Amino acid sequence: MHKDMTILFHRAEDHYLTDGEMICLRHNAKRLKHSLQVYEILRDNEIRIFQTVADRLVDAFPQEREKILEDALKHWLAIMRYCGMALLLNSPEYLDHHILEWLTDQVKAHQMQTIESKLYKLLKQELETFLPTQEYDVLMPFLEQIKNTLFTSEKVKELVSSH
């Protein structure tokens, strides 16, 4: 549940919601409704989105082992699912606790940053063309959070931003 709504409900346990609290609740309900729409688009079109990304990734790394590319795609499938949930919860902290803690070390340990950064770029391009602007804008802060955490080295940051 949105943490803002949870806080609002806890504060109002001993009284009816005030006009200001009702405005806040309506705002959060509208945001949740929009987040649900974005979540459903991602859920219902995951295969189409990722098939295009997978095809482009294979084209970009024709000499790379299939297992490495498959692992990178699995990472980003998980990332998108967790981003969707973080969006519903309106909680960037959700990503920190559920995905970034383990994924950052795994990407670095397997030296997959170049592939992962390319995959991020391809996914971002596909989402730009696939999602309406407003939905894309709602999702991007969560993907940016992932990008900023995963790609901490300057060389990888240059790769990601130059494409």
C-alpha positions as CSV (number, residue, x, y, z in Angstrom):
1,M,0.0,0.0,0.0
2,H,1.2,3.5,-0.6
3,K,3.1,4.6,2.5
4,D,1.4,8.1,2.3
5,M,-2.0,6.4,2.5
6,T,-0.9,4.1,5.3
7,I,0.3,7.1,7.3
8,L,-2.9,9.0,6.6
9,F,-5.1,6.0,7.7
10,H,-3.1,5.6,10.9
11,R,-3.3,9.3,11.8
12,A,-7.1,9.3,11.2
13,E,-7.9,6.2,13.4
14,D,-9.6,8.4,16.0
15,H,-11.4,10.8,13.8
16,Y,-13.0,11.3,10.4
17,L,-10.7,12.5,7.7
18,T,-10.4,16.3,7.5
19,D,-10.9,18.1,4.2
20,G,-7.1,18.3,3.7
21,E,-6.7,14.6,4.5
22,M,-9.5,13.8,2.0
23,I,-7.7,15.8,-0.7
24,C,-4.5,13.9,0.1
25,L,-6.3,10.6,-0.1
26,R,-8.0,11.4,-3.4
27,H,-4.6,12.4,-4.8
28,N,-3.0,9.2,-3.7
29,A,-6.0,7.2,-5.0
30,K,-5.6,8.8,-8.4
31,R,-1.9,8.1,-8.4
32,L,-2.5,4.5,-7.4
33,K,-5.1,4.1,-10.2
34,H,-2.5,5.5,-12.7
35,S,0.2,3.2,-11.3
36,L,-2.1,0.2,-11.7
37,Q,-2.6,1.1,-15.3
38,V,1.1,1.3,-16.0
39,Y,1.6,-2.0,-14.1
40,E,-1.0,-3.7,-16.2
41,I,0.5,-2.5,-19.4
42,L,3.9,-3.8,-18.3
43,R,2.5,-7.1,-17.1
44,D,0.4,-7.7,-20.2
45,N,3.1,-6.8,-22.7
46,E,6.2,-8.1,-20.9
47,I,6.9,-10.8,-23.6
48,R,6.5,-8.3,-26.5
49,I,8.7,-5.7,-24.9
50,F,11.5,-8.2,-23.9
51,Q,11.4,-10.1,-27.2
52,T,12.4,-7.0,-29.0
53,V,15.0,-6.2,-26.4
54,A,16.4,-9.7,-26.6
55,D,16.7,-9.6,-30.4
56,R,18.5,-6.4,-30.3
57,L,20.8,-7.6,-27.5
58,V,21.8,-10.6,-29.5
59,D,22.5,-8.4,-32.5
60,A,24.7,-6.1,-30.3
61,F,26.7,-9.0,-28.8
62,P,26.8,-11.7,-31.5
63,Q,30.0,-13.3,-30.1
64,E,28.7,-13.4,-26.4
65,R,27.8,-16.7,-24.8
66,E,24.0,-17.3,-24.9
67,K,24.0,-18.0,-21.1
68,I,25.4,-14.6,-20.3
69,L,22.8,-12.8,-22.5
70,E,20.1,-15.0,-21.0
71,D,21.2,-14.1,-17.4
72,A,21.2,-10.4,-18.2
73,L,17.7,-10.7,-19.7
74,K,16.5,-12.5,-16.5
75,H,18.0,-9.8,-14.4
76,W,16.0,-7.1,-16.3
77,L,12.8,-9.2,-16.3
78,A,13.1,-9.3,-12.5
79,I,14.0,-5.6,-12.4
80,M,10.9,-4.6,-14.4
81,R,8.7,-6.7,-12.2
82,Y,10.2,-5.2,-9.0
83,C,9.9,-1.7,-10.6
84,G,6.3,-2.4,-11.2
85,M,5.7,-3.3,-7.6
86,A,7.7,-0.3,-6.4
87,L,5.6,1.8,-8.6
88,L,2.4,0.4,-7.0
89,L,3.8,0.8,-3.6
90,N,5.2,4.3,-4.4
91,S,8.4,3.1,-2.7
92,P,11.9,3.5,-4.1
93,E,13.0,1.8,-0.9
94,Y,11.3,-1.4,-2.1
95,L,13.9,-1.6,-4.9
96,D,16.8,-1.1,-2.5
97,H,15.5,-3.9,-0.2
98,H,14.3,-6.4,-2.8
99,I,16.6,-6.2,-5.8
100,L,19.5,-3.8,-5.6
101,E,21.2,-5.5,-2.7
102,W,21.8,-8.7,-4.5
103,L,21.8,-7.7,-8.1
104,T,24.6,-5.0,-7.9
105,D,27.1,-7.5,-6.6
106,Q,26.1,-10.2,-9.0
107,V,26.5,-7.9,-12.1
108,K,29.9,-6.8,-10.9
109,A,31.1,-10.2,-9.9
110,H,30.2,-11.6,-13.3
111,Q,31.6,-8.6,-15.2
112,M,28.3,-8.0,-16.9
113,Q,28.2,-4.3,-16.7
114,T,28.7,-3.6,-20.4
115,I,26.0,-6.1,-21.4
116,E,23.6,-4.9,-18.6
117,S,24.1,-1.2,-19.5
118,K,23.4,-2.0,-23.2
119,L,20.3,-4.0,-22.1
120,Y,19.2,-1.0,-20.0
121,K,19.6,1.3,-23.0
122,L,17.6,-1.1,-25.3
123,L,14.9,-1.5,-22.7
124,K,14.6,2.2,-22.2
125,Q,14.3,2.7,-26.0
126,E,11.6,0.0,-26.2
127,L,9.7,1.5,-23.3
128,E,9.9,5.0,-24.9
129,T,8.2,3.7,-28.1
130,F,5.8,1.3,-26.3
131,L,4.5,3.3,-23.4
132,P,2.6,6.6,-23.7
133,T,4.6,9.5,-22.5
134,Q,2.8,9.9,-19.2
135,E,3.2,6.2,-18.3
136,Y,6.8,6.2,-19.3
137,D,7.5,9.3,-17.1
138,V,5.9,7.5,-14.1
139,L,8.1,4.4,-14.5
140,M,11.4,6.1,-15.3
141,P,12.4,7.2,-11.8
142,F,12.5,3.6,-10.7
143,L,14.5,2.5,-13.7
144,E,16.8,5.5,-13.2
145,Q,17.3,4.3,-9.6
146,I,18.4,0.9,-10.9
147,K,20.7,2.5,-13.5
148,N,22.3,4.8,-10.9
149,T,22.9,1.9,-8.5
150,L,24.1,-0.8,-11.0
151,F,26.3,1.4,-13.1
152,T,28.5,3.1,-10.6
153,S,31.8,3.1,-12.4
154,E,32.6,6.1,-14.6
155,K,33.3,3.9,-17.7
156,V,29.9,2.2,-17.5
157,K,28.1,5.5,-16.8
158,E,29.7,6.8,-20.0
159,L,28.5,3.8,-21.9
160,V,24.9,4.2,-20.6
161,S,24.6,7.9,-21.2
162,S,26.4,8.0,-24.6
163,H,23.8,5.7,-26.2
